[in-house]
Amino acid sequence: MEEETGAQLIGVDGRVYVLRVWYEGQAPTQHWRASLREGTHGERRHFASIDDCIEHLYGELVRR
């Protein structure tokens, strides 16, 4: 069973990720960028595309 308290998710099976997405560059060559961090103190990883970020996140979830 999981319990949500504030910004934390408590539970053996739960994980919290902080995902940031933004546009970078000038029109018409703007690209989505992303960063992902596990919890609030984990290492931040940067991605050149949303697809790269989702692929990484999927790999993290199936590995655990």
NORJOBEL-V417770 format. One record per residue. D_FIRST is the distance of its C-alpha to the first C-alpha in Angstrom with 1 decimal. Layout:
d_first->D_FIRST
d_first->D_FIRST
This chain:
d_first->0.0
d_first->3.8
d_first->6.8
d_first->10.2
d_first->13.1
d_first->16.5
d_first->16.9
d_first->14.1
d_first->10.7
d_first->8.7
d_first->6.5
d_first->8.2
d_first->8.4
d_first->9.3
d_first->12.9
d_first->15.1
d_first->18.7
d_first->21.6
d_first->24.0
d_first->27.5
d_first->30.1
d_first->33.8
d_first->37.2
d_first->39.7
d_first->43.4
d_first->46.1
d_first->46.5
d_first->47.1
d_first->45.5
d_first->42.2
d_first->39.2
d_first->35.5
d_first->34.0
d_first->30.5
d_first->28.7
d_first->25.2
d_first->23.5
d_first->20.2
d_first->18.8
d_first->21.5
d_first->23.4
d_first->23.5
d_first->26.7
d_first->27.8
d_first->29.0
d_first->31.6
d_first->32.3
d_first->35.6
d_first->34.0
d_first->30.8
d_first->31.1
d_first->31.1
d_first->28.0
d_first->26.1
d_first->27.4
d_first->26.3
d_first->22.7
d_first->22.6
d_first->23.9
d_first->21.3
d_first->18.4
d_first->20.0
d_first->21.1
d_first->17.7
